[in-house]
Each structure stands twice: as structure tokens, then as C-alpha cells.
């Protein structure tokens, strides 16, 4: 009778080990390799923060441009903006761009 009880207890612990191992394997799979894994979520969160920063920068630039447009520009200001920001030139004019140093 004692052998039978010991065999049942050993079988239960073997099953328990199997279930715990399977659960750990599933947890590792979900944490690392799944399409909704923790690592993927961290990467997406970082990318989201970078995009929010870029969005704020672009909104500030748009506001600046709208203020410039509302102020009304002279022809000289328009030409200066076209040359500096957009690299435009007059017909038959050769422009040699230079790089800004930081």
C-alpha cells in the first residue's frame, strides 16, 4: 500500500513538473517570441515616443510658418526663404551649396 501511495505521489509530482515546465515555456514564448511580446511592446513604445517628439517639432515648425505667412512678406523675404530653405535659384544661375557645421 505504501508503494502505491509513493507511486501516486511520484506521478503527481511528475505531472506537476510537466505542467510547470509547459507553463514556463509558454511564458518565455509570450515574453520573447510572440507578435505581442513584451520586447515588441517596448520597441513600439520607444518608436511612439520618437514619433510624438517629431510630431511636436513639426507642429512648431508649421506654427512658425503660419506666423511668417500671416505677417506678410516682402519680395526680398520670399526670395531669401526660397533660397535658404528650399534651395531654389533663378534661371541660368549656378548655386554651390555649402554644408553647415555644428
Buried (B, 14 or more C-beta within 10 A) or exposed (E): EEEEEEEEEEEEEEEEEEEEEEEEEEEEEEEEEEEEBEEEEEEEEEEEEEEEEEEEEEEEEEEEEEEEEEEEEEEEEEEEBEBEEEEEEEEEEEEEEEEEEE
